[in-house]
Every structure is written in structure tokens, then in C-alpha cells.
Amino acid sequence: ALWAAKRKAGGKLPEPARGSGAGIHMPPPSYWPFLAAWGILIFFVGFLVGVKLPIILAGAALLLVSVFNWAFEPVE
């Protein structure tokens, strides 16, 4: 709101420099973050439903495998 009020009053505000974005590095698309999120979900649902050890272990295993593979994913 303060920014809009100053702009409306005619005040000079600093503008960020525009760039081409040519030097920005973006990682390649990956499905490992999606699987890590599912692992977290399954892990905590196992605790919320009750002590269902196979569900908790399956969620933890999915989480660990996906985070490990996500961390060591080859960069192009």
C-alpha cells in the first residue's frame, strides 16, 4: 500500500534493472520432489492413523530413496 501511495503521489522509486536472464541456471525437471512429498504424506499418515509399522516404514523408505535420488540426480 505504501508503494502504491508513493507512486500515486508522483514520488520517484527505484526500479530493478531489467535483464535478459541468459545466465540463470535452472535444474532439469524431476519427479523426485513429488515422490518425496508422497513419502512424507505416507509416513505421517501412518502415525496419525495409529501405530501401523509397515505404513510408517514404507513412507520412510519412499522418502529416503526419493531424497537420495533427488540429491544425486545428474546435472546436464
C-alpha positions, 0 to 999 in steps of 0.5 A: 500500500505504501508503494502504491501511495508513493507512486500515486503521489508522483514520488520517484522509486527505484526500479530493478534493472531489467535483464535478459536472464541468459545466465540463470541456471535452472535444474532439469525437471524431476519427479523426485520432489513429488515422490518425496512429498508422497513419502512424507504424506505416507509416513505421517499418515501412518502415525496419525492413523495409529501405530501401523509399522509397515505404513510408517516404514514404507513412507520412510523408505519412499522418502529416503530413496526419493531424497537420495535420488533427488540429491544425486540426480545428474546435472546436464 
